[in-house]
């Protein structure tokens, strides 16, 4: 086999691997899946039908606070990583990964859908835009706020020799009032007790069902271009 053919084959293998990594990563799977589900106003949701709504996230109870930014939210994902060197190479190792959420509303132009993610068993998949980032390193001192966060998770910002650790932090949230998209199996539920800020006896909800999980995201790519009417 000649050298040009070998180079071509290697290039093809690399291209296939790169495409596969891109095509099957969580973000792209969510974008493709949601693109196949029509967006509907709440009043048009049909029981047991796979449906998608877009609107403003609103809290049902006292909102969560994001660990670093302190923003009020109904869902957050955060991760702290440190850089680990091994001979001539290095990689990022996750030392803290945290995800918290609560029940929340999606307000679709004045109509409400309630979303109830749960962890055990996990009934959702979620991708949040990471819009709060921090880092530190040898020539990059951590801010006092970042140091306070690290100490909260029992992470020393400095090495034994007093040098800054090479660390990075990312945070994604569903902020109160943020426009998001959620998909799931539509149900209409009677309320045995009234919900705060919701005066009606029945409410639409999106749920998981069998293999179909809730899909929750604030990706702008999946938001409708025009407001539903």
C-alpha positions as CSV (number, residue, x, y, z in Angstrom):
1,X,0.0,0.0,0.0
2,X,1.5,3.3,-1.1
3,X,2.1,6.2,1.3
4,X,-0.6,8.5,-0.2
5,X,-3.3,5.8,0.2
6,X,-2.2,5.3,3.8
7,X,-2.4,9.0,4.5
8,X,-5.8,9.2,2.9
9,X,-7.1,6.3,4.9
10,X,-5.8,7.8,8.1
11,X,-7.5,11.1,7.2
12,X,-10.8,9.3,6.6
13,X,-10.6,7.5,9.9
14,X,-9.9,10.8,11.8
15,X,-12.7,12.5,9.9
16,X,-15.2,9.7,10.8
17,X,-14.2,9.8,14.4
18,X,-14.5,13.5,14.6
19,X,-17.9,13.5,12.9
20,X,-19.2,10.7,15.2
21,X,-18.0,12.6,18.3
22,X,-19.8,15.8,17.1
23,X,-23.0,14.0,15.9
24,X,-23.6,11.9,19.0
25,X,-22.6,14.4,21.7
26,X,-25.5,15.3,24.1
27,X,-26.1,18.8,22.8
28,X,-26.5,17.8,19.1
29,X,-28.7,14.8,20.1
30,X,-31.0,17.2,22.0
31,X,-31.1,19.7,19.1
32,X,-31.9,17.0,16.5
33,X,-34.6,15.4,18.7
34,X,-36.3,18.7,19.5
35,X,-36.3,19.8,15.9
36,X,-38.6,16.8,15.1
37,X,-41.2,17.8,17.7
38,X,-43.6,20.7,16.9
39,X,-43.9,23.5,19.4
40,X,-47.4,23.9,20.7
41,X,-49.3,26.4,22.9
42,X,-50.3,24.9,26.2
43,X,-54.0,24.9,25.3
44,X,-53.3,22.6,22.4
45,X,-51.5,19.9,24.3
46,X,-53.1,16.5,24.0
47,X,-52.9,13.8,26.7
48,X,-50.2,11.1,26.1
49,X,-48.8,12.9,23.0
50,X,-45.1,13.7,22.8
51,X,-45.1,17.5,22.9
52,X,-42.7,20.5,23.2
53,X,-43.3,23.9,24.8
54,X,-41.1,27.0,24.9
55,X,-41.5,29.8,27.4
56,X,-40.3,31.5,30.5
57,X,-39.1,29.4,33.5
58,X,-40.9,30.3,36.7
59,X,-40.4,28.9,40.2
60,X,-43.1,26.9,42.1
61,X,-41.3,27.3,45.5
62,X,-38.4,29.3,46.8
63,X,-35.8,29.3,44.0
64,X,-32.4,27.7,44.2
65,X,-29.3,29.9,44.1
66,X,-26.4,29.1,41.7
67,X,-23.2,28.2,43.6
68,X,-20.9,30.9,42.1
69,X,-23.1,33.6,40.5
70,X,-25.8,33.4,43.2
71,X,-28.5,33.9,40.5
72,X,-32.0,32.6,41.4
73,X,-32.8,29.6,39.3
74,X,-34.9,26.4,39.1
75,X,-32.0,24.2,37.8
76,X,-28.2,24.4,37.8
77,X,-25.3,22.4,36.7
78,X,-21.8,23.1,37.9
79,X,-18.3,21.5,37.5
80,X,-14.9,22.2,39.0
81,X,-11.9,20.7,37.3
82,X,-8.2,20.6,38.0
83,X,-5.4,20.2,35.5
84,X,-3.4,17.0,36.0
85,X,0.0,16.6,34.4
86,X,1.4,13.1,33.6
87,X,4.8,13.3,32.1
88,X,4.6,15.2,28.8
89,X,0.8,15.3,28.7
90,X,-1.9,16.8,30.8
91,X,-5.7,16.6,31.1
92,X,-8.5,18.1,33.1
93,X,-9.9,16.0,35.9
94,X,-13.4,16.7,37.3
95,X,-13.2,17.0,41.1
96,X,-16.7,18.3,41.7
97,X,-19.8,17.9,39.6
98,X,-23.1,19.0,41.0
99,X,-26.6,19.3,39.5
100,X,-29.7,20.5,41.4
101,X,-33.2,21.3,40.4
102,X,-36.8,21.7,41.6
103,X,-40.3,21.6,40.1
104,X,-40.9,24.6,37.9
105,X,-43.4,26.2,35.6
106,X,-43.0,27.0,31.9
107,X,-45.1,30.1,31.1
108,X,-46.1,30.0,27.5
109,X,-47.7,33.4,27.0
110,X,-49.8,33.3,30.2
111,X,-50.6,29.5,30.2
112,X,-48.6,27.3,32.5
113,X,-47.0,23.9,32.2
114,X,-45.5,22.2,35.2
115,X,-42.3,20.3,34.9
116,X,-41.2,17.8,37.6
117,X,-37.7,16.4,37.0
118,X,-36.5,13.7,39.3
119,X,-33.2,11.9,40.0
120,X,-34.3,8.4,41.3
121,X,-35.1,7.1,38.8
122,X,-33.7,9.8,36.5
123,X,-36.5,10.9,34.2
124,X,-34.8,13.6,32.2
125,X,-31.9,14.6,30.0
126,X,-30.7,18.2,30.1
127,X,-28.3,20.5,28.4
128,X,-27.7,24.0,29.8
129,X,-25.6,26.8,28.3
130,X,-22.5,27.3,30.5
131,X,-22.5,31.1,30.9
132,X,-20.5,31.5,34.1
133,X,-16.8,30.6,34.1
134,X,-13.8,31.1,36.4
135,X,-10.2,29.8,36.3
136,X,-7.0,30.1,38.2
137,X,-3.4,29.1,37.5
138,X,0.3,29.9,38.0
139,X,0.0,33.5,36.7
140,X,-3.8,33.8,37.2
141,X,-4.8,34.5,40.8
142,X,-8.3,33.3,41.7
143,X,-10.8,36.0,42.7
144,X,-11.9,36.1,46.3
145,X,-15.3,34.9,45.2
146,X,-13.8,31.9,43.4
147,X,-11.6,31.2,46.5
148,X,-14.8,31.2,48.7
149,X,-16.5,28.8,46.3
150,X,-13.5,26.4,46.3
151,X,-13.4,26.5,50.1
152,X,-17.1,25.7,50.2
153,X,-16.2,22.4,48.4
154,X,-13.1,21.8,50.5
155,X,-10.7,22.5,47.6
156,X,-7.4,24.2,48.4
157,X,-6.7,27.0,45.9
158,X,-3.0,26.7,46.4
159,X,-0.5,23.8,46.4
160,X,1.7,22.8,49.3
161,X,4.4,25.2,48.0
162,X,2.0,28.2,47.9
163,X,1.5,28.2,44.1
164,X,-2.0,28.6,42.5
165,X,-3.6,25.4,41.5
166,X,-4.7,25.2,37.9
167,X,-8.4,25.0,38.2
168,X,-11.5,25.9,36.2
169,X,-15.2,26.2,36.9
170,X,-18.3,26.3,34.8
171,X,-21.9,26.9,35.6
172,X,-25.1,26.7,33.7
173,X,-28.5,27.6,35.1
174,X,-32.2,28.0,34.2
175,X,-32.7,31.4,35.6
176,X,-36.1,32.7,36.8
177,X,-37.7,34.3,33.7
178,X,-35.3,32.7,31.2
179,X,-36.8,31.3,28.0
180,X,-36.3,27.6,27.8
181,X,-37.7,24.6,25.9
182,X,-39.0,21.4,27.4
183,X,-40.4,18.3,25.7
184,X,-42.2,15.2,27.1
185,X,-45.4,13.3,27.2
186,X,-48.3,15.7,27.8
187,X,-50.7,15.1,30.7
188,X,-53.5,17.1,32.3
189,X,-53.6,16.8,36.1
190,X,-56.3,17.8,38.6
191,X,-54.8,19.6,41.6
192,X,-55.8,18.3,45.0
193,X,-54.2,21.5,46.5
194,X,-53.7,24.8,44.9
195,X,-50.2,25.7,43.7
196,X,-48.7,29.1,44.7
197,X,-49.4,31.7,42.0
198,X,-51.6,29.3,40.0
199,X,-55.4,29.7,40.5
200,X,-56.7,26.8,38.4
201,X,-57.8,23.3,39.3
202,X,-56.2,21.6,36.4
203,X,-52.7,22.0,35.0
204,X,-50.8,20.7,32.0
205,X,-47.6,18.8,32.7
206,X,-44.9,17.2,30.6
207,X,-43.6,13.9,31.9
208,X,-41.3,11.0,31.0
209,X,-42.9,7.7,29.9
210,X,-40.9,4.5,29.4
211,X,-37.9,5.2,27.2
212,X,-39.1,8.8,26.5
213,X,-37.5,11.1,29.0
214,X,-38.1,14.7,29.6
215,X,-35.8,17.0,27.5
216,X,-34.9,20.3,29.2
217,X,-32.7,22.9,27.7
218,X,-32.0,26.6,27.4
219,X,-30.2,26.3,24.1
220,X,-31.2,29.3,21.9
221,X,-30.9,27.1,18.8
222,X,-34.2,25.3,19.7
223,X,-36.3,28.3,20.7
224,X,-39.0,29.3,18.2
225,X,-38.3,32.4,16.1
226,X,-41.7,33.8,16.7
227,X,-43.9,33.9,19.9
228,X,-46.7,31.5,20.0
229,X,-50.2,33.0,19.9
